């Protein structure tokens, strides 16, 4: 308990899936949580859940690709809670699954706007607050920021970018006692994965097939990633920066 007590955390894409699990876990461990998303009803439900269990949280509508929205929301968080110590760059989309030569520029840019530009803008506007007392930035990449799967080119490119942005920012801001790390999930049972399987056929057969891709023979749970986020957000990881935390059931060990 209280592994991040008194820390102020922003979680983008905090309404569902991994983001929701991160919000609930950080709040349960004592953080004040700013839940940010474009899915408002679900985001407010996360805040209600946290508050009903005695935690502290507020919801902000945020399009991470819009710089004015990011700047304004982060300033409001800092004013309301007294600062920012943790940024979880979780917001992301999978994008269109076409071969590279069939993709339109709009389809490419849609993914880059959220997955790359969003990480850039949120990091940019969190840094001035994090510099005041140090802190932790946790970027959600993917196993597909490490290896290829022969599908969804924009998603692979975006998650590879997040991996290197993480390492570079870790070097730039180490002098300010700001740690920057990436997490690389395997297949986690989230609405994104559920929708992916629905688009490729029968969902139960798809779950079994995807589970079989992992040596542990199962799909991960959002809490599996949230525990990694909690570790990187806490002072337990005070000597960890520029690292890749792979939580993938052994997927990339082959």
DOGULO-982739 format. One record per residue (C-alpha): residue number from 1; chain; x, y, z negated. Coordinates in Angstrom, 1 decimal. Layout:
// DOGULO-982739
<pt num="NUM" cadena="A" xx="X" yy="Y" zz="Z"/>
...
END
This chain:
// DOGULO-982739
<pt num="1" cadena="A" xx="0.0" yy="0.0" zz="0.0"/>
<pt num="2" cadena="A" xx="0.9" yy="3.7" zz="0.4"/>
<pt num="3" cadena="A" xx="3.7" yy="3.0" zz="3.0"/>
<pt num="4" cadena="A" xx="2.9" yy="6.3" zz="4.7"/>
<pt num="5" cadena="A" xx="1.3" yy="8.1" zz="1.8"/>
<pt num="6" cadena="A" xx="0.9" yy="11.8" zz="2.4"/>
<pt num="7" cadena="A" xx="2.2" yy="11.7" zz="6.0"/>
<pt num="8" cadena="A" xx="0.1" yy="13.3" zz="8.7"/>
<pt num="9" cadena="A" xx="-0.3" yy="11.2" zz="11.8"/>
<pt num="10" cadena="A" xx="-1.7" yy="11.9" zz="15.3"/>
<pt num="11" cadena="A" xx="-2.9" yy="8.9" zz="17.2"/>
<pt num="12" cadena="A" xx="-3.9" yy="9.4" zz="20.9"/>
<pt num="13" cadena="A" xx="-6.4" yy="7.0" zz="22.4"/>
<pt num="14" cadena="A" xx="-7.4" yy="6.3" zz="18.8"/>
<pt num="15" cadena="A" xx="-11.1" yy="5.4" zz="19.5"/>
<pt num="16" cadena="A" xx="-10.7" yy="1.7" zz="20.5"/>
<pt num="17" cadena="A" xx="-8.4" yy="-1.2" zz="20.7"/>
<pt num="18" cadena="A" xx="-4.8" yy="-0.7" zz="19.6"/>
<pt num="19" cadena="A" xx="-5.3" yy="3.0" zz="18.9"/>
<pt num="20" cadena="A" xx="-8.3" yy="2.2" zz="16.6"/>
<pt num="21" cadena="A" xx="-6.3" yy="-0.4" zz="14.7"/>
<pt num="22" cadena="A" xx="-3.4" yy="2.0" zz="14.3"/>
<pt num="23" cadena="A" xx="-5.7" yy="4.7" zz="12.9"/>
<pt num="24" cadena="A" xx="-7.3" yy="2.3" zz="10.4"/>
<pt num="25" cadena="A" xx="-4.0" yy="0.9" zz="9.2"/>
<pt num="26" cadena="A" xx="-2.2" yy="4.2" zz="8.9"/>
<pt num="27" cadena="A" xx="-5.1" yy="5.6" zz="6.9"/>
<pt num="28" cadena="A" xx="-5.3" yy="2.5" zz="4.7"/>
<pt num="29" cadena="A" xx="-1.6" yy="3.1" zz="3.9"/>
<pt num="30" cadena="A" xx="-2.1" yy="6.7" zz="2.8"/>
<pt num="31" cadena="A" xx="-1.7" yy="8.8" zz="6.0"/>
<pt num="32" cadena="A" xx="-4.0" yy="11.7" zz="7.0"/>
<pt num="33" cadena="A" xx="-5.0" yy="10.6" zz="10.5"/>
<pt num="34" cadena="A" xx="-5.9" yy="12.8" zz="13.4"/>
<pt num="35" cadena="A" xx="-7.9" yy="10.5" zz="15.8"/>
<pt num="36" cadena="A" xx="-7.7" yy="11.8" zz="19.3"/>
<pt num="37" cadena="A" xx="-9.5" yy="10.5" zz="22.4"/>
<pt num="38" cadena="A" xx="-11.9" yy="11.4" zz="25.2"/>
<pt num="39" cadena="A" xx="-14.4" yy="8.8" zz="24.0"/>
<pt num="40" cadena="A" xx="-16.0" yy="10.9" zz="21.4"/>
<pt num="41" cadena="A" xx="-18.7" yy="8.7" zz="19.8"/>
<pt num="42" cadena="A" xx="-16.3" yy="5.8" zz="19.2"/>
<pt num="43" cadena="A" xx="-13.7" yy="8.2" zz="17.9"/>
<pt num="44" cadena="A" xx="-16.0" yy="9.7" zz="15.4"/>
<pt num="45" cadena="A" xx="-17.0" yy="6.2" zz="14.3"/>
<pt num="46" cadena="A" xx="-13.4" yy="5.4" zz="13.5"/>
<pt num="47" cadena="A" xx="-13.2" yy="8.6" zz="11.4"/>
<pt num="48" cadena="A" xx="-16.4" yy="7.6" zz="9.6"/>
<pt num="49" cadena="A" xx="-15.0" yy="4.1" zz="8.9"/>
<pt num="50" cadena="A" xx="-11.8" yy="5.6" zz="7.4"/>
<pt num="51" cadena="A" xx="-13.7" yy="8.1" zz="5.3"/>
<pt num="52" cadena="A" xx="-16.1" yy="5.5" zz="4.0"/>
<pt num="53" cadena="A" xx="-13.1" yy="3.5" zz="2.7"/>
<pt num="54" cadena="A" xx="-11.7" yy="6.6" zz="0.9"/>
<pt num="55" cadena="A" xx="-9.2" yy="7.6" zz="3.6"/>
<pt num="56" cadena="A" xx="-8.6" yy="11.0" zz="5.2"/>
<pt num="57" cadena="A" xx="-9.2" yy="11.5" zz="8.9"/>
<pt num="58" cadena="A" xx="-10.7" yy="13.9" zz="11.5"/>
<pt num="59" cadena="A" xx="-11.5" yy="13.6" zz="15.1"/>
<pt num="60" cadena="A" xx="-10.3" yy="15.7" zz="18.0"/>
<pt num="61" cadena="A" xx="-11.5" yy="15.4" zz="21.6"/>
<pt num="62" cadena="A" xx="-8.2" yy="15.4" zz="23.7"/>
<pt num="63" cadena="A" xx="-7.3" yy="14.8" zz="27.3"/>
<pt num="64" cadena="A" xx="-3.6" yy="14.1" zz="26.9"/>
<pt num="65" cadena="A" xx="-2.9" yy="15.3" zz="30.5"/>
<pt num="66" cadena="A" xx="-4.2" yy="18.8" zz="29.7"/>
<pt num="67" cadena="A" xx="-1.4" yy="20.9" zz="28.2"/>
<pt num="68" cadena="A" xx="-3.7" yy="23.6" zz="26.7"/>
<pt num="69" cadena="A" xx="-5.8" yy="21.0" zz="25.0"/>
<pt num="70" cadena="A" xx="-2.7" yy="19.3" zz="23.6"/>
<pt num="71" cadena="A" xx="-1.2" yy="22.5" zz="22.3"/>
<pt num="72" cadena="A" xx="-4.5" yy="23.6" zz="20.7"/>
<pt num="73" cadena="A" xx="-5.3" yy="20.3" zz="19.1"/>
<pt num="74" cadena="A" xx="-1.9" yy="19.8" zz="17.6"/>
<pt num="75" cadena="A" xx="-1.9" yy="23.4" zz="16.2"/>
<pt num="76" cadena="A" xx="-5.3" yy="22.6" zz="14.6"/>
<pt num="77" cadena="A" xx="-4.0" yy="19.4" zz="13.1"/>
<pt num="78" cadena="A" xx="-1.0" yy="21.2" zz="11.6"/>
<pt num="79" cadena="A" xx="-3.2" yy="24.0" zz="10.2"/>
<pt num="80" cadena="A" xx="-5.8" yy="21.6" zz="8.7"/>
<pt num="81" cadena="A" xx="-3.5" yy="19.0" zz="7.2"/>
<pt num="82" cadena="A" xx="-0.3" yy="21.1" zz="6.7"/>
<pt num="83" cadena="A" xx="2.0" yy="19.7" zz="9.3"/>
<pt num="84" cadena="A" xx="2.7" yy="16.7" zz="11.6"/>
<pt num="85" cadena="A" xx="5.0" yy="13.8" zz="10.6"/>
<pt num="86" cadena="A" xx="4.0" yy="11.0" zz="13.0"/>
<pt num="87" cadena="A" xx="2.9" yy="10.9" zz="16.6"/>
<pt num="88" cadena="A" xx="1.6" yy="7.7" zz="18.1"/>
<pt num="89" cadena="A" xx="1.5" yy="8.1" zz="21.9"/>
<pt num="90" cadena="A" xx="-1.1" yy="5.4" zz="22.6"/>
<pt num="91" cadena="A" xx="-3.5" yy="6.8" zz="25.2"/>
<pt num="92" cadena="A" xx="-3.1" yy="5.0" zz="28.5"/>
<pt num="93" cadena="A" xx="-5.0" yy="3.6" zz="31.4"/>
<pt num="94" cadena="A" xx="-4.2" yy="0.6" zz="33.6"/>
<pt num="95" cadena="A" xx="-5.1" yy="2.1" zz="37.0"/>
<pt num="96" cadena="A" xx="-5.8" yy="0.6" zz="40.4"/>
<pt num="97" cadena="A" xx="-4.5" yy="-2.9" zz="41.1"/>
<pt num="98" cadena="A" xx="-3.4" yy="-2.7" zz="44.8"/>
<pt num="99" cadena="A" xx="0.0" yy="-3.3" zz="46.5"/>
<pt num="100" cadena="A" xx="2.2" yy="-0.2" zz="46.6"/>
<pt num="101" cadena="A" xx="1.6" yy="0.3" zz="50.4"/>
<pt num="102" cadena="A" xx="-2.2" yy="0.4" zz="49.9"/>
<pt num="103" cadena="A" xx="-2.3" yy="2.9" zz="47.0"/>
<pt num="104" cadena="A" xx="-3.5" yy="6.4" zz="47.5"/>
<pt num="105" cadena="A" xx="-1.6" yy="9.3" zz="46.0"/>
<pt num="106" cadena="A" xx="-4.6" yy="10.1" zz="43.8"/>
<pt num="107" cadena="A" xx="-4.6" yy="6.6" zz="42.4"/>
<pt num="108" cadena="A" xx="-0.9" yy="6.8" zz="41.6"/>
<pt num="109" cadena="A" xx="-1.2" yy="10.3" zz="40.1"/>
<pt num="110" cadena="A" xx="-4.2" yy="9.3" zz="37.9"/>
<pt num="111" cadena="A" xx="-2.1" yy="6.8" zz="36.0"/>
<pt num="112" cadena="A" xx="1.0" yy="9.1" zz="35.8"/>
<pt num="113" cadena="A" xx="-1.1" yy="11.9" zz="34.5"/>
<pt num="114" cadena="A" xx="-2.3" yy="10.0" zz="31.4"/>
<pt num="115" cadena="A" xx="0.5" yy="7.5" zz="30.8"/>
<pt num="116" cadena="A" xx="3.6" yy="9.7" zz="31.6"/>
<pt num="117" cadena="A" xx="2.5" yy="13.3" zz="31.6"/>
<pt num="118" cadena="A" xx="0.4" yy="12.6" zz="28.4"/>
<pt num="119" cadena="A" xx="3.4" yy="11.2" zz="26.6"/>
<pt num="120" cadena="A" xx="5.5" yy="14.2" zz="27.8"/>
<pt num="121" cadena="A" xx="3.0" yy="16.8" zz="26.7"/>
<pt num="122" cadena="A" xx="2.2" yy="15.3" zz="23.3"/>
<pt num="123" cadena="A" xx="5.9" yy="14.9" zz="22.5"/>
<pt num="124" cadena="A" xx="6.6" yy="18.4" zz="23.7"/>
<pt num="125" cadena="A" xx="4.0" yy="20.0" zz="21.4"/>
<pt num="126" cadena="A" xx="4.7" yy="17.7" zz="18.4"/>
<pt num="127" cadena="A" xx="8.4" yy="18.4" zz="18.3"/>
<pt num="128" cadena="A" xx="8.2" yy="21.9" zz="16.8"/>
<pt num="129" cadena="A" xx="6.2" yy="20.5" zz="13.9"/>
<pt num="130" cadena="A" xx="8.3" yy="17.4" zz="13.5"/>
<pt num="131" cadena="A" xx="11.5" yy="19.5" zz="13.4"/>
<pt num="132" cadena="A" xx="10.3" yy="21.1" zz="10.2"/>
<pt num="133" cadena="A" xx="10.8" yy="18.0" zz="8.1"/>
<pt num="134" cadena="A" xx="11.7" yy="15.2" zz="10.5"/>
<pt num="135" cadena="A" xx="9.4" yy="12.4" zz="11.5"/>
<pt num="136" cadena="A" xx="8.6" yy="9.6" zz="13.9"/>
<pt num="137" cadena="A" xx="7.3" yy="9.4" zz="17.5"/>
<pt num="138" cadena="A" xx="6.0" yy="6.0" zz="18.5"/>
<pt num="139" cadena="A" xx="5.4" yy="5.5" zz="22.3"/>
<pt num="140" cadena="A" xx="3.3" yy="2.6" zz="23.4"/>
<pt num="141" cadena="A" xx="4.9" yy="1.1" zz="26.5"/>
<pt num="142" cadena="A" xx="4.3" yy="-2.5" zz="27.5"/>
<pt num="143" cadena="A" xx="6.0" yy="-5.8" zz="28.4"/>
<pt num="144" cadena="A" xx="5.5" yy="-4.3" zz="31.9"/>
<pt num="145" cadena="A" xx="7.8" yy="-1.5" zz="31.0"/>
<pt num="146" cadena="A" xx="10.5" yy="-4.3" zz="30.7"/>
<pt num="147" cadena="A" xx="9.6" yy="-6.8" zz="33.4"/>
<pt num="148" cadena="A" xx="7.4" yy="-7.0" zz="36.5"/>
<pt num="149" cadena="A" xx="4.3" yy="-9.1" zz="37.2"/>
<pt num="150" cadena="A" xx="3.8" yy="-8.4" zz="40.8"/>
<pt num="151" cadena="A" xx="0.6" yy="-6.3" zz="40.3"/>
<pt num="152" cadena="A" xx="-0.6" yy="-2.8" zz="39.3"/>
<pt num="153" cadena="A" xx="2.4" yy="-0.8" zz="40.5"/>
<pt num="154" cadena="A" xx="1.4" yy="2.5" zz="38.9"/>
<pt num="155" cadena="A" xx="1.1" yy="0.9" zz="35.5"/>
<pt num="156" cadena="A" xx="4.5" yy="-0.8" zz="35.7"/>
<pt num="157" cadena="A" xx="6.1" yy="2.5" zz="36.8"/>
<pt num="158" cadena="A" xx="4.5" yy="4.5" zz="34.1"/>
<pt num="159" cadena="A" xx="5.4" yy="2.1" zz="31.3"/>
<pt num="160" cadena="A" xx="9.0" yy="1.9" zz="32.5"/>
<pt num="161" cadena="A" xx="9.1" yy="5.7" zz="32.4"/>
<pt num="162" cadena="A" xx="7.8" yy="5.7" zz="28.8"/>
<pt num="163" cadena="A" xx="10.6" yy="3.3" zz="27.9"/>
<pt num="164" cadena="A" xx="13.4" yy="5.6" zz="29.2"/>
<pt num="165" cadena="A" xx="11.7" yy="8.7" zz="27.9"/>
<pt num="166" cadena="A" xx="11.8" yy="7.1" zz="24.5"/>
<pt num="167" cadena="A" xx="15.5" yy="6.4" zz="24.6"/>
<pt num="168" cadena="A" xx="16.4" yy="9.8" zz="25.9"/>
<pt num="169" cadena="A" xx="14.2" yy="11.7" zz="23.4"/>
<pt num="170" cadena="A" xx="15.7" yy="9.6" zz="20.7"/>
<pt num="171" cadena="A" xx="19.2" yy="11.0" zz="21.6"/>
<pt num="172" cadena="A" xx="18.0" yy="14.5" zz="22.0"/>
<pt num="173" cadena="A" xx="16.2" yy="14.8" zz="18.7"/>
<pt num="174" cadena="A" xx="18.3" yy="12.6" zz="16.4"/>
<pt num="175" cadena="A" xx="20.0" yy="15.7" zz="15.1"/>
<pt num="176" cadena="A" xx="16.6" yy="16.9" zz="13.9"/>
<pt num="177" cadena="A" xx="15.9" yy="13.7" zz="12.0"/>
<pt num="178" cadena="A" xx="13.1" yy="12.8" zz="14.5"/>
<pt num="179" cadena="A" xx="13.1" yy="9.1" zz="15.4"/>
<pt num="180" cadena="A" xx="11.6" yy="8.0" zz="18.7"/>
<pt num="181" cadena="A" xx="10.9" yy="4.3" zz="19.4"/>
<pt num="182" cadena="A" xx="8.8" yy="2.3" zz="21.9"/>
<pt num="183" cadena="A" xx="6.5" yy="-0.7" zz="21.3"/>
<pt num="184" cadena="A" xx="6.0" yy="-3.2" zz="24.1"/>
<pt num="185" cadena="A" xx="2.9" yy="-5.3" zz="23.6"/>
<pt num="186" cadena="A" xx="2.1" yy="-8.5" zz="25.4"/>
<pt num="187" cadena="A" xx="-1.6" yy="-9.2" zz="26.2"/>
<pt num="188" cadena="A" xx="-3.6" yy="-7.9" zz="23.2"/>
<pt num="189" cadena="A" xx="-7.4" yy="-8.4" zz="23.0"/>
<pt num="190" cadena="A" xx="-8.6" yy="-4.9" zz="23.7"/>
<pt num="191" cadena="A" xx="-11.3" yy="-3.4" zz="26.0"/>
<pt num="192" cadena="A" xx="-8.6" yy="-2.8" zz="28.6"/>
<pt num="193" cadena="A" xx="-7.6" yy="-6.5" zz="28.7"/>
<pt num="194" cadena="A" xx="-11.3" yy="-7.6" zz="28.5"/>
<pt num="195" cadena="A" xx="-12.1" yy="-5.4" zz="31.5"/>
<pt num="196" cadena="A" xx="-9.1" yy="-6.7" zz="33.4"/>
<pt num="197" cadena="A" xx="-10.2" yy="-10.3" zz="32.9"/>
<pt num="198" cadena="A" xx="-13.8" yy="-9.4" zz="33.9"/>
<pt num="199" cadena="A" xx="-12.6" yy="-7.9" zz="37.1"/>
<pt num="200" cadena="A" xx="-10.7" yy="-11.2" zz="37.9"/>
<pt num="201" cadena="A" xx="-13.5" yy="-13.7" zz="37.2"/>
<pt num="202" cadena="A" xx="-14.9" yy="-15.7" zz="34.4"/>
<pt num="203" cadena="A" xx="-13.8" yy="-14.2" zz="31.1"/>
<pt num="204" cadena="A" xx="-13.3" yy="-17.3" zz="28.9"/>
<pt num="205" cadena="A" xx="-11.3" yy="-19.1" zz="31.6"/>
<pt num="206" cadena="A" xx="-9.3" yy="-15.9" zz="32.0"/>
<pt num="207" cadena="A" xx="-8.6" yy="-15.7" zz="28.2"/>
<pt num="208" cadena="A" xx="-7.2" yy="-19.2" zz="28.2"/>
<pt num="209" cadena="A" xx="-5.1" yy="-18.6" zz="31.3"/>
<pt num="210" cadena="A" xx="-3.6" yy="-15.4" zz="29.8"/>
<pt num="211" cadena="A" xx="-3.1" yy="-17.0" zz="26.4"/>
<pt num="212" cadena="A" xx="-1.1" yy="-19.7" zz="28.1"/>
<pt num="213" cadena="A" xx="1.4" yy="-17.1" zz="29.5"/>
<pt num="214" cadena="A" xx="2.6" yy="-16.6" zz="25.9"/>
<pt num="215" cadena="A" xx="4.8" yy="-19.3" zz="24.3"/>
<pt num="216" cadena="A" xx="2.7" yy="-18.9" zz="21.2"/>
<pt num="217" cadena="A" xx="-0.3" yy="-19.8" zz="23.3"/>
<pt num="218" cadena="A" xx="-2.6" yy="-17.0" zz="22.2"/>
<pt num="219" cadena="A" xx="-3.6" yy="-13.5" zz="23.0"/>
<pt num="220" cadena="A" xx="-2.5" yy="-10.9" zz="20.4"/>
<pt num="221" cadena="A" xx="-4.7" yy="-8.9" zz="18.0"/>
<pt num="222" cadena="A" xx="-4.7" yy="-5.1" zz="17.8"/>
<pt num="223" cadena="A" xx="-3.4" yy="-5.4" zz="14.2"/>
<pt num="224" cadena="A" xx="-0.3" yy="-7.2" zz="15.5"/>
<pt num="225" cadena="A" xx="0.7" yy="-3.9" zz="17.2"/>
<pt num="226" cadena="A" xx="-0.6" yy="-1.7" zz="14.4"/>
<pt num="227" cadena="A" xx="1.8" yy="-3.4" zz="11.9"/>
<pt num="228" cadena="A" xx="4.6" yy="-2.5" zz="14.2"/>
<pt num="229" cadena="A" xx="3.4" yy="1.1" zz="14.4"/>
<pt num="230" cadena="A" xx="3.2" yy="1.2" zz="10.6"/>
<pt num="231" cadena="A" xx="6.8" yy="0.0" zz="10.3"/>
<pt num="232" cadena="A" xx="8.1" yy="2.6" zz="12.7"/>
<pt num="233" cadena="A" xx="6.0" yy="5.3" zz="11.1"/>
<pt num="234" cadena="A" xx="7.2" yy="4.6" zz="7.6"/>
<pt num="235" cadena="A" xx="10.5" yy="5.3" zz="5.9"/>
<pt num="236" cadena="A" xx="11.3" yy="1.6" zz="6.1"/>
<pt num="237" cadena="A" xx="12.5" yy="2.3" zz="9.6"/>
<pt num="238" cadena="A" xx="14.6" yy="5.3" zz="8.7"/>
<pt num="239" cadena="A" xx="17.7" yy="3.9" zz="10.6"/>
<pt num="240" cadena="A" xx="15.7" yy="2.9" zz="13.7"/>
<pt num="241" cadena="A" xx="15.6" yy="5.1" zz="16.8"/>
<pt num="242" cadena="A" xx="15.8" yy="4.6" zz="20.5"/>
<pt num="243" cadena="A" xx="14.7" yy="1.0" zz="20.0"/>
<pt num="244" cadena="A" xx="12.2" yy="-1.3" zz="21.8"/>
<pt num="245" cadena="A" xx="9.9" yy="-3.3" zz="19.5"/>
<pt num="246" cadena="A" xx="8.6" yy="-6.2" zz="21.6"/>
<pt num="247" cadena="A" xx="5.5" yy="-7.7" zz="20.2"/>
<pt num="248" cadena="A" xx="4.5" yy="-10.2" zz="22.9"/>
<pt num="249" cadena="A" xx="4.1" yy="-13.7" zz="21.6"/>
<pt num="250" cadena="A" xx="7.3" yy="-14.6" zz="23.3"/>
<pt num="251" cadena="A" xx="6.2" yy="-13.5" zz="26.8"/>
<pt num="252" cadena="A" xx="9.5" yy="-11.8" zz="27.7"/>
<pt num="253" cadena="A" xx="11.7" yy="-14.4" zz="26.1"/>
<pt num="254" cadena="A" xx="11.6" yy="-16.7" zz="29.1"/>
END
